[in-house]
């Protein structure tokens, strides 16, 4: 049965999504995504363990500080992948698989070229950012940002691969890729950090080597492997109708992700002024809670797939039901994670460091962050529904609201008496308020597509 499931064509998977049980299909599609979320969140944990235990607090703090900056560049790929998932999903819902493959090829080429064009921007940003950061981490910030530019084109390609597979209702393919990525990351980290003693440079080189090999494998699967669903590059020309639609739908998602990570960067600036110890404590808490945040939000991609296909097939009621069921499943998953992680918090943080001052910050941050995952999961699932409808302007509004109006302003207002703990409480406050607002919006939205060619 499992073998048959893994060998299903796009047509068979479409039939499952359009005609199967909503709750069973969401779970069916989400299990690989959930597993991928676990693997994906383990990658920064691996980085944190190697850097904290073998390189030092300053290198780990620099990575924590730089992550939102790198993600601001990746935001453009995320925006394109979000739009691509909605457009491909609705095309599949209409049963037009030939057009779906054409759209996929257009998006892959466009995004890969975009990644190469944007990579130098990360190098340029390394100069002013490292010059204005705490001297403790200035050099490491420059090195990490400059070298991360090499990884950018490959990470762009991976984002598009994920969106294509999810739009086709095949999240298990993204899970396999992520498992291989984790294994390669561990092997190369051990080689470059433990054996060669390259420190922070070794961490980035491990990412580059892993991403290069994974991208080569994805290219083989999509363009060389002989299947009826293979994409063709021969005679390729840009179809500007598709690209324009992609940008129209994707631009709000790009801006959303960009502004989201800019907000995280500004929040890191509020933390950074308290020194490397506090920044590292926050980074450890982020590494651990990334698992808690990824799992409940993983149902969002399944909801995007189900909403986009059902709307494309003129089944709005089933699309709406998929969103509501996804929210319930996400909330239950988040509650189970809280019950598991909170009692183990002090045992988890000590795996990263034995520095008592860092542990004090990490333990407190971990508790507060973990309790916010229910609101975050519900908000992400509902954003998945808006993406499936092509209503990416709403996701832009929600992202700006959650991080800028709710979280950042909360931090600025309360920092004078909560100190750096305002960052942790701001996370909890903004996630639950955003969930309340998105729930109101989801009950008022019209379940019709905003995508027009």
N, C-alpha and C positions, 0 to 999 in steps of 0.2 A: 504493500500500500504506500509506504513511504517512498519507495523507489519510483512508483508511478507518479507520485506527487512531485518529486524532484524533476521528472522528465516531462511535466505538463507543458504544452505549448501556450503561447500568449492567448489564443482563442479559448483554450480550456480554462485557463486561470480567470479570464474575463467572465466566463459562464459561472464559475464559482462565486465571484464577487457580486455579480448581478442577481443570481438566483438562490444563493445559499443563505443559511441562517446568519443574521447580522452578528450576534455575539460570538458564535462559533468561528465565523470568518475573520472577525477582528483578532481573536486569539490566534487563529491559524496563521494570519499574516504577521502578527506581532511577535510570535515566539522567536523567529530568526532575528527580528529587529531588537528584541529585548536581549537576546544573547549577544548580538553585535554591540549593543549599548554597553554591556558588561566588558566586552573585549576592548571597545573604544575608550572607555573610561579607565581601563587598566593601563593604557599606554602612557598618559601623564603620570600615573602612579609609579610606573617603572622608572620614568625620568626622575621623579622626586626621590625615590629610594636610592638610585645610583648617585644623584647629585648631593643629597643631604648626607649620605653615609660615606661617600668616597671623595667628593670634591669640596664640599663645604657650604656653609650657610649663605655666603655672599652669592655664589653661583646659583643656588636654588632661589634666592630672593630675586636675582636678576631675571630668571625665567618667569617667575610669577609676575613681575612687573611688565615684561615684554609680551606676554601671551595675548592681552587684548589688542596690542598694536599689530601683531602678526595676524590676528583674527580680523582686524579692520580691512586688511588687504584681501583675506579670504572671504570677506563679506560679499564681495562682488561675485565670486563663484557660487556662494550660497544663494544669492539672489537669482542668478541664472538657473541654478538647479531647482529651486522652488518653482519658478515659472515653468521650467521644462517638465517637471513632474505633473503640474496641473494640465499643461497643454497635451502632453503625450497621453496622460490618463484619460482625458476627455476624448481624444482621438481613438483610443482603444475602446472606450465606451460606445462610440459610434460604430465600431467594427471595422474601421479603416486602418488596418495594420500596415499596409504599404506606406501610407502617408506618415504613420507613426515612426517607421524606420527612417524615412526621409528627415523628419523633424529631429530625430535623435542624432543623425549624422551631422546635420547643420549645427546643432548645439555643441556637439563634441569638438568640432573643428574651431568654432568660434571661441569657446571657452579656453581651449588649450592655447590658442594664439593670445588671448587676453592675459593668460597667466604669464607668458613670456614678456609681454609688454609692461606688465605691472611689477615684475620682479625687481628691476632697478630702483623703483620707488622706495622699496624697503631699505635698500642700501643708503639712499639719500636721506631717509628719515633717521637712520642710525646716528648721523652726525649731530643734529640739533638735540635729539632726545637724550643721548648719552652726555651731552655737555651740560644739561640742566637737571640731571638727576643727582642723588646723593653720591658723594665721592666713593663710598664703600663699594658701590655696585656699578659705577660709571663704565669702567672698562669692559666688564662682563656684559653689560647691556649693549654696548656697541658691537661686540663680537657676536652675540647671539642674534641680533637683528640683521647684521650684514650677511652672516652665513645662512640665515633662514630664507633669504631671497632665493637661494639655489633650490629650495624645496617647493617654492610657490607654484611653478607650472604643473608639477606632478600632483600636488594637493588639489589643484583646480580640476584636473582630469578625474580624480577620485570622487569628487563631489558630484560631477555629472554622471559618472558610472552609477553611483548610488541612486540618483534621481531617476535614471532610466529603468533600473531594475525594480525600484519601488513602484514606478508608474505602471510597469508591466505586471505588478502583483507578484514579484519574485524576490522578496527581501532575503531569502536564504542565500542568494548569490553574494549579496553584500556581506553577509555574515562570514562566509568562507573566506572572502578577501581579507576581512578584518582579523580573522584568526591567523592567517599567514603573516599579515602585517605585524601582529603582536610577537609572533615567534621570531621573525626577522629582527624586530626592534630589540628584543632581549639578547639575541646572538650578537648583533653588531654593537650594542651598548657594552656588553661584556668584553668584546674584542677591543673597541676603541678606548673605553674608560678604564677597564680593569687591566688589560694586557698592555696596551700602548700608552696608558696614562695621559690621554689627551684632554682630560677634564671636560670643561664646558664645550670645547670644540668637538670632542668625541661624541657628545650627546647629539649635536646637530648633524654630524657626519653619519651617525647611526640612523637618524631620521631620513637623511638624503639617500643612503644606500637602500633602506627598506622601501621608500617610496619609488625609487627608480625601478627596482625589480618588480614591484607590484604593478606599476604602470605598464611595463612591458608585458606582463601577464594579461592585464585587462585588454591591451591592444590586440593580443592574439585572440582572446575570447570573442571580442566584438567584431573584428575585421578579417581574421584569418581562419578561424575555426569553421569548418564546413557544416553549417546548419542552415535551415530555411529562414532563420532570423538574422543571418549575418548582414552587417552593414557594408556598403560599398562606397569606396572613395574614388573609383575610376570615373573620370569626367566630372568631378565635383565642382560646383559653382555655388556661391552663396545665393540663397533664395531670400531676398531682402524682405519679402512679405512675412516669412517665418521669423527672421531676425528682428524685424520691427515689432511683431507681436510679442516675441520673447522679451524684448527690452521694455515694452509697455507694461507687461505683466510683472516682469522681473525687477524693474527699477524701484518700485516701493519696497520690495523685499530686500534689495541691495541696500537701499538707504536705511531700512529698518535694522539690518544686521550691522551696518557701519555705525549708525548712531548708538546702537546697543553696546558695541565694543568700545566706542569712544567714551560712553558713560562709565564702563568698567575701568578704562584707562584713567579717567579723572578721579574715580573712586580710589584707584591704586595710588594716585598722587596724594590723596588725603591720608592714606595709610603709610606711604613711603616716608613721609616727613617724621614719623615716629621711629624710624630706623629699620635696619635689616632684620632684627629679631621679630618685630611685629609683622613685617611683610612676609617673612618666612613662615610664621605661625599661621597667618591667613592662607598662605599657599598650601601648607599641609592640610588644613581644613578643606580647602577647595579640591585638592586631589582626592581626598576620601569621599567627600559629599558629591563629587562628580558622578559617582555610581548612583547615588540616591536621586540625583536630578535627572540623569539620563534614562533610567528605567521607567518612571511614570510618564515621561514625555515621549518615550519611544512609541507609544500607542498613537501619537499624532501622525506619523507617516502612514500607518495603516488606515487611519481615518481619512487622510488626504486621498489615498488611493481609492477607497470606497466611495467617498463623496464625489470625486472627479468622474469616476466611471458611471456611477448611478445618475448623476446629473447629465452626463453625456448621453445616457440611455433613457432620459426623461423619466427617472424614478426619484423625484424629489423627497418623497416621504421616507423612502429607505435611506437616502443620504442623511436626512435629519436624524433618523433613528440611530444610524451608525455613529454620529457625533455624540449623542446622549449616552449610548452604551459605552463608548470609548471613555467618556468622562468618569463614569462609575467604576470601570475597571482600573483606570489610572489612579483614582482616589484610594481604592482598596490596596493596590500595589504600594502606594506611597505610605499608607498607614502601617503596612507590614514591615517596610524598610525602617521606619521610625522605631518600631518595637525591637528591631534587630540591632540597629546601629548605636542608638543612644546608650544602652548598657555596656557596649564594648568600646566606647569612644576612647577612653584612656589607654586601652590595650592596643588600639589601632595607631594612635599618634606616636607612641613610643617606638614604633617600627621605623620611623623616619629620623628621629633624633633623641638624644638623651639630655639635651640642654633644657634645664628646668624652666628658664624664662620663655623659651620658644614653646614648650609644652603647655604652659599656663595659658598662653594666647590661643594656641591651636585647639585645646580642649573646650574652652568657652565658645570659640567660633563654631566648632563642630556641632555642639549642642543646638545653638540657635539656627544655624544653617539647615540642619536636618529637619527641624520642626516645620520649615517653610516648604517642604517638597510637595505637600498635598495641593496647596494653592498653585505652585508652579506647574505641576502635572496637568491639572485641569485647564489652566491657561494655555499650555502648549497644545493640548488636544483640540481645544476650540480654535486655536490659530490654524491647526492642521485642516480643520473644516473650512475655514475662510480661504485658505490656499487652494483647496480642492475646488472651490467655487470660482477661483480666479480673483477674489476680492483682496488682493494683497495690500491695498491702501489701508484696509482695516488693520492688518497685521503691523503695518508701519505705525499707525496710531497707537496700537497696544504696546509695542516695544518702546516707543518714546514715552508713553505714559508710565510704564512700569519702572524703567531705569532712570529717566530724567525727572519727571514731575513727582513721582511717588518716592523713589529711592534716594536720588541725589539731593533733592531738596530736604528730605527727611534728615539726611546726614548733616547737611549744612546747618540745619536748625538745631539739631540735638547734640552736635559734636562738642559744644562748649561745656556740657555737663556729663555726656556719656563717653567723651574721649574717642579713641578708635573703636570702641564697642558700638558706636552709632552705625558703623558700616555693617556689622552683623545684624543688628536689630532692623536696620533699613531693608536688608534683604528679606527678612520675614514679613515686615509690614507691606512692602511693595508687591510681593508675590500673592498675598491673600487679597489685597485690594484689587489687583489686576484680575484675579480669578472672578471676583464679584462682578466687575465691570464687563468682562468678556461673556459671562453667563447672561447678563442682561442683553447684550448685543446679539448673542446667538439665538435668543428667543424672539428677537425682532427682525432678524435677517430674512430676506426672500431667498428661497432655495432654488435660484436660477443662476446660470453661468454668466460671468462677466467677460468671458473670452469670446472675441469675435475676430475672424480672419479677414 
